[in-house]
Amino acid sequence: MGEGAPVDVATVLCQWATGGLAYLWVTTRRGEVGLGYGWLLRSLYGAIAVLAAVTGLVFQPNAVRDLACIAMAVCAGVTLVRSALPNVPAAGPRVAAAGMEDDDVAPSTSSPRRTTEGFDPRWDLAAPLVGMLGVFAAGLGASGDVNPILHLARVVVGAAFLGAVSNSMLLGHWYLVQPGLRREPLRELVRHLSAIWPVEVGLLLVPTGMLSVLSGSIDDGYGGLLGWFWIACAVTTVALAAVAMAALRERQYAAVMAATGLLYLAILTGFGTDLVARLTLAG
């Protein structure tokens, strides 16, 4: 096996929660997605942040990361409560978001503006900003024979990568609840996933990286099998994102569900891309 920084579960959970909450803001800032979507994701990623803090405190403490995870969970909880309170309709930036092309809307019902009136999406920035402190602490606090700048870059980009792929699938499922939502918010997440992918893969290839595993310089313990499995995960992830984007160009509403199914698979291969490489390179 490699001699890189060891992978601990608390750091992975911190990355996941931070990236997921950051991409929640990317979506809620449009003011189009229903409040329930925010409730679901704040609850989910808040719980993951708590789990990250508990896991870190028990098994592999990092004071800054663990405190940041607790603070991130608190911020997500406060925003959740704030979004559930009766709201006074807000004017301003969400008016522009209401404009849409006819072929972007599934045959449905309500205007997307009405779903989030009165909730200021800037509240959703607090939790991921606090979470980034934990991500940076985890990236800089790595032990082992590893380039600290490279490790930090991998941890930060990995957080964005895991958040983008997870939220793409979750938002795709939300169209079952809000079928009148236009497709642009989902397209945006898929575009982000596709844009982050080459950075994620490139950082994992930089020496000491997966090129060393593929060349045999680092023994993965399975005769090189993990290296080929990693290639399969990486290539499949970007291919699934491309096919999902192509599906979203179709006019039929069923295309959204088809894209969601592809993005569900992309979560499996995306996590494989990030975690298989880091576990293989870990000391």
C-alpha positions as CSV (number, residue, x, y, z in Angstrom):
1,M,0.0,0.0,0.0
2,G,1.0,3.7,-0.3
3,E,2.6,5.9,2.3
4,G,0.1,8.8,2.0
5,A,-2.1,10.4,4.6
6,P,-4.4,7.9,6.4
7,V,-8.1,8.2,5.6
8,D,-10.3,8.6,8.6
9,V,-14.1,8.4,8.5
10,A,-14.6,11.7,10.3
11,T,-12.8,13.6,7.6
12,V,-14.8,12.0,4.8
13,L,-18.1,12.7,6.7
14,C,-17.0,16.3,7.2
15,Q,-16.2,16.7,3.5
16,W,-19.5,15.2,2.5
17,A,-21.6,17.4,4.9
18,T,-19.7,20.5,3.8
19,G,-20.0,19.9,0.1
20,G,-23.6,18.9,0.4
21,L,-24.6,22.0,2.3
22,A,-22.5,24.2,-0.1
23,Y,-24.4,22.8,-3.1
24,L,-27.7,23.2,-1.2
25,W,-27.0,26.9,-1.3
26,V,-26.2,26.7,-5.0
27,T,-29.7,25.4,-5.5
28,T,-31.6,27.4,-2.9
29,R,-30.1,30.7,-4.1
30,R,-32.4,30.6,-7.1
31,G,-35.5,30.7,-5.0
32,E,-37.2,28.0,-7.1
33,V,-36.9,24.8,-5.2
34,G,-39.5,24.1,-2.5
35,L,-38.8,24.6,1.1
36,G,-39.1,20.9,1.8
37,Y,-36.0,20.3,-0.3
38,G,-34.0,22.5,2.1
39,W,-35.5,20.9,5.1
40,L,-34.5,17.4,3.8
41,L,-30.9,18.3,3.0
42,R,-30.2,20.4,6.1
43,S,-31.5,17.6,8.2
44,L,-29.5,15.0,6.3
45,Y,-26.2,16.9,6.2
46,G,-26.6,18.2,9.7
47,A,-26.9,14.6,10.9
48,I,-23.8,13.7,8.9
49,A,-21.9,16.6,10.5
50,V,-22.9,15.4,14.0
51,L,-21.7,11.9,13.1
52,A,-18.5,13.3,11.8
53,A,-17.8,15.1,15.1
54,V,-18.7,12.1,17.2
55,T,-16.6,9.8,15.1
56,G,-13.6,12.1,15.2
57,L,-13.8,12.7,18.9
58,V,-13.9,9.0,19.6
59,F,-11.5,7.5,17.1
60,Q,-9.2,10.2,15.5
61,P,-9.6,13.6,17.2
62,N,-8.9,16.8,15.3
63,A,-10.1,19.6,17.6
64,V,-10.7,22.2,14.9
65,R,-12.3,19.8,12.5
66,D,-14.5,18.3,15.2
67,L,-15.6,21.6,16.6
68,A,-16.3,22.9,13.1
69,C,-18.5,19.9,12.4
70,I,-20.5,20.6,15.6
71,A,-20.8,24.3,14.6
72,M,-21.8,23.3,11.0
73,A,-24.6,21.1,12.4
74,V,-25.8,23.9,14.6
75,C,-25.9,26.3,11.7
76,A,-27.8,23.8,9.6
77,G,-30.3,23.4,12.4
78,V,-30.8,27.1,12.9
79,T,-31.3,27.6,9.2
80,L,-33.8,24.7,9.2
81,V,-35.8,26.3,12.0
82,R,-35.6,29.7,10.3
83,S,-36.8,28.3,7.0
84,A,-39.8,26.6,8.8
85,L,-41.0,29.8,10.5
86,P,-43.8,31.8,8.9
87,N,-42.2,34.1,6.4
88,V,-43.1,37.5,5.1
89,P,-42.8,37.4,1.2
90,A,-39.5,38.8,0.1
91,A,-38.9,40.9,-2.9
92,G,-35.8,41.1,-5.0
93,P,-33.4,38.6,-6.6
94,R,-35.8,35.7,-6.9
95,V,-38.0,37.5,-9.5
96,A,-35.4,36.9,-12.2
97,A,-35.4,33.2,-11.3
98,A,-39.0,32.9,-12.2
99,G,-38.3,33.4,-15.9
100,M,-38.2,30.1,-17.8
101,E,-38.6,28.5,-21.1
102,D,-41.7,26.5,-21.8
103,D,-39.7,23.4,-22.5
104,D,-38.0,23.6,-19.2
105,V,-41.2,22.9,-17.3
106,A,-42.9,19.6,-16.8
107,P,-46.7,19.7,-17.1
108,S,-47.5,20.9,-13.7
109,T,-48.9,23.4,-11.3
110,S,-47.5,26.1,-9.3
111,S,-45.0,28.9,-10.0
112,P,-41.6,28.1,-8.6
113,R,-41.4,31.5,-7.0
114,R,-44.1,30.7,-4.5
115,T,-42.2,27.8,-3.0
116,T,-39.5,29.9,-1.1
117,E,-41.0,33.3,-0.7
118,G,-39.7,35.0,2.4
119,F,-36.7,32.7,3.0
120,D,-33.4,34.4,2.4
121,P,-31.1,31.8,0.8
122,R,-28.0,33.5,2.3
123,W,-28.8,31.6,5.5
124,D,-27.6,28.5,3.7
125,L,-24.1,29.9,3.4
126,A,-23.4,29.8,7.1
127,A,-23.1,26.0,7.6
128,P,-20.8,25.2,4.6
129,L,-18.5,28.2,5.4
130,V,-18.1,26.9,9.0
131,G,-17.7,23.4,7.6
132,M,-14.8,24.6,5.3
133,L,-12.8,25.4,8.5
134,G,-13.1,21.7,9.4
135,V,-12.2,20.6,5.9
136,F,-9.1,22.8,5.9
137,A,-8.1,21.6,9.4
138,A,-8.4,18.0,8.2
139,G,-6.4,18.7,5.1
140,L,-3.6,20.5,6.9
141,G,-3.6,18.1,9.9
142,A,-2.6,15.0,7.8
143,S,0.2,12.8,9.1
144,G,2.3,10.5,7.1
145,D,4.7,10.9,4.2
146,V,2.5,13.2,2.1
147,N,2.8,16.6,0.4
148,P,0.6,18.7,2.7
149,I,-0.5,21.1,-0.1
150,L,-1.5,18.2,-2.3
151,H,-3.4,16.5,0.5
152,L,-5.2,19.8,1.3
153,A,-6.2,20.2,-2.3
154,R,-7.5,16.7,-2.5
155,V,-9.6,17.1,0.6
156,V,-11.1,20.4,-0.5
157,V,-11.8,19.4,-4.1
158,G,-13.1,16.0,-2.7
159,A,-15.7,17.9,-0.6
160,A,-17.0,19.7,-3.6
161,F,-17.0,16.5,-5.7
162,L,-18.9,14.5,-3.1
163,G,-21.4,17.3,-2.5
164,A,-22.1,17.9,-6.3
165,V,-22.7,14.2,-7.0
166,S,-24.9,13.6,-4.0
167,N,-27.0,16.7,-4.4
168,S,-27.5,16.0,-8.1
169,M,-29.2,12.7,-7.3
170,L,-31.2,14.2,-4.4
171,L,-32.4,17.1,-6.5
172,G,-33.4,14.7,-9.3
173,H,-35.6,12.9,-6.9
174,W,-37.1,16.1,-5.7
175,Y,-38.8,16.5,-9.1
176,L,-41.2,13.8,-8.0
177,V,-42.4,16.2,-5.2
178,Q,-42.2,19.4,-7.3
179,P,-42.8,18.3,-10.9
180,G,-43.2,21.9,-12.0
181,L,-39.6,22.8,-11.3
182,R,-37.7,23.7,-14.4
183,R,-34.6,21.6,-15.2
184,E,-31.9,24.3,-15.0
185,P,-31.1,23.8,-11.3
186,L,-30.4,20.1,-11.9
187,R,-28.5,20.9,-15.1
188,E,-26.4,23.3,-13.1
189,L,-25.4,20.7,-10.6
190,V,-24.5,18.2,-13.3
191,R,-22.4,20.9,-15.0
192,H,-20.5,21.5,-11.7
193,L,-20.0,17.8,-11.3
194,S,-18.5,17.5,-14.8
195,A,-16.3,20.5,-14.2
196,I,-15.0,19.3,-10.9
197,W,-14.3,15.7,-12.2
198,P,-11.0,16.5,-14.1
199,V,-9.7,18.4,-11.1
200,E,-10.6,15.6,-8.7
201,V,-9.0,12.9,-11.0
202,G,-6.0,15.1,-11.8
203,L,-5.2,15.6,-8.2
204,L,-5.4,11.9,-7.5
205,L,-3.0,11.2,-10.3
206,V,-0.4,13.7,-9.2
207,P,2.6,11.9,-7.6
208,T,2.4,10.3,-5.2
209,G,-0.9,9.2,-6.7
210,M,-2.8,6.6,-8.7
211,L,-0.2,6.7,-11.5
212,S,2.2,5.0,-9.0
213,V,-0.4,2.3,-8.3
214,L,-1.1,1.8,-12.0
215,S,2.6,1.5,-12.8
216,G,3.2,-1.0,-9.9
217,S,5.4,1.4,-7.9
218,I,2.8,1.2,-5.1
219,D,1.4,-2.2,-4.3
220,D,-2.3,-2.0,-3.7
221,G,-2.3,-5.4,-2.1
222,Y,-4.5,-6.9,-4.9
223,G,-2.1,-7.2,-7.7
224,G,-3.1,-3.9,-9.3
225,L,-6.8,-4.7,-9.2
226,L,-7.7,-1.6,-7.2
227,G,-6.0,0.7,-9.7
228,W,-8.1,-0.7,-12.5
229,F,-11.2,-0.5,-10.4
230,W,-10.4,3.2,-9.7
231,I,-10.1,3.9,-13.4
232,A,-13.5,2.2,-14.0
233,C,-15.1,4.3,-11.3
234,A,-13.6,7.6,-12.6
235,V,-14.5,7.0,-16.2
236,T,-17.9,5.8,-15.4
237,T,-18.7,8.8,-13.2
238,V,-18.0,11.4,-16.0
239,A,-19.8,9.2,-18.6
240,L,-22.9,9.0,-16.4
241,A,-22.8,12.8,-15.9
242,A,-22.6,13.3,-19.7
243,V,-25.5,10.9,-20.4
244,A,-27.6,12.5,-17.6
245,M,-27.0,15.9,-19.2
246,A,-28.0,14.5,-22.6
247,A,-31.2,13.1,-21.0
248,L,-32.1,16.4,-19.5
249,R,-32.2,17.9,-23.0
250,E,-35.2,15.7,-23.9
251,R,-38.6,17.3,-23.6
252,Q,-40.4,14.4,-21.9
253,Y,-40.7,14.6,-18.1
254,A,-39.6,10.9,-17.9
255,A,-36.1,12.1,-19.0
256,V,-35.7,13.8,-15.6
257,M,-36.3,10.5,-13.9
258,A,-33.9,8.7,-16.3
259,A,-31.2,11.3,-15.5
260,T,-31.9,10.8,-11.8
261,G,-31.3,7.1,-12.1
262,L,-28.0,7.7,-13.9
263,L,-27.0,10.1,-11.1
264,Y,-27.8,7.5,-8.5
265,L,-25.2,5.3,-10.1
266,A,-22.8,8.2,-10.3
267,I,-22.9,8.5,-6.5
268,L,-21.6,5.0,-6.2
269,T,-18.9,5.5,-8.8
270,G,-18.1,9.0,-7.6
271,F,-17.5,7.8,-4.0
272,G,-15.4,5.0,-5.5
273,T,-13.3,7.5,-7.4
274,D,-12.5,9.5,-4.3
275,L,-12.3,6.9,-1.6
276,V,-10.7,4.0,-3.5
277,A,-7.8,6.2,-4.5
278,R,-7.3,7.7,-1.0
279,L,-7.5,4.3,0.7
280,T,-5.1,2.8,-1.8
281,L,-2.6,5.6,-1.3
282,A,-3.0,5.7,2.5
283,G,-0.3,4.4,4.7
